Amino acid sequence: MMIVMKLDATDEQIQHVVDRLAAVGAQGHVSRGEFVTIIGAIGDRDQISGLNFDAMAGVDKVMPILKPYKLASRETHPEDTVVRVGECGLGGSLFALIAGPCSVESEDQYLRAARQAKAAGASMLRGGAFKPRTSPYSFQGLGEDGLKIMAAAREETGLPIVTELMDPRDVETVLKYADVIQIGTRNMQNFQLLSEVGKVERPVLLKRGMSATIEELLMAAEYILKEGNADVILCERGIRTFEPSTRFTLDLAAIPVIKKQSHLPVVVDPSHATGKRDLVLPLSLASVAVGADGLIVETHPDPESALCDGSQSLPVDEFMAYATEVRRYVEMAGKHIS
């Protein structure tokens, strides 16, 4: 249920509605827009319906929420959410370019990639310290040693770091180093993990499952939002189809669909979607054109010797040209790289 407040509603009147919801065991999530304030009522429908909102001062009207995801829906939050990470941001007119190796392999490898990303104007650094791999015999990452290397790169470049969390038991460890917590495609519906990151004060980048619908992605985001963490970034990274020409099929249509249904920012991962570095640039530009709020791409000093996903990684010496072309399209879309 949505409680739409009057234009002149006071903070006290808004808080009174939230308090009345809490009294019946429900939650009131306040969304303040430029012109209107909306309170999303989450909880037992019968208990909420028993409250006489029309008699409460400052209430304009009450409307049902039609989507199964309440907090992620644009119904309850009409304006775009802007997620801030240090000095950069995603959403609205802000665009983030996130770059780095798929996995942290060594200090030299990661720092070389980080320096080139910084020089090219990237917003954040990506990198995996804990790597979910299809084969148990593949490189699984350096663990906390990898996180320490990423922290050193942040210290040198000043760029925030994005890294994956796989296990609720590692939350505290990852929080010591990460500026953004990534939940990978294989964990999109790990509801215990989603609830745990919903309780922390750190932005979460949630990747779409390889066989997940858009509604399932938004319902997964709802698990995080419900726990109080409003800084959720969605990521389209390709879905599994019958087409064998690429690693996955990048669902470009998902971006404007999500932007219509949800207020959350959306980034695109063209590296994992295609599995081929020569397709990363064209699909990056297409993603910008259909409304993406950011890109997360893989770069590597020596893709041929990469321990993970070398075939889809851009060589670091080519990243400057890539970033220049992306920036041109971002500016044409009326945004700027933060």
Secondary structure, 3 states (H helix, E strand, C coil): CEEEECCCCCHHHHHHHHHHHHHCCCEEEEEECCCCEEEEEECCHHHHHCCCHHHCCCEEEEECCCCCCCCCECCCCCCCCCEEECCEEEECCEEEEEEECCECCCHHHHHHHHHHHHHCCCCEEECECCCCCCCCCCCCCCCHHHHHHHHHHHHHHCCCEEEECCCHHHHHHHHCCCCEEEECHHHCCCHHHHHHHCCCCCCEEEECCCCCCHHHHHHHHHHHHHCCCCCEEEEECCECCCCCCCCCECCCCHHHHHHHHECCCEEECHHHHHCCHHHHHHHHHHHHHCCCCEEEEEEECCHHHCCCCHHHCEEHHHHHHHHHHHHHHHHHCCCEEC
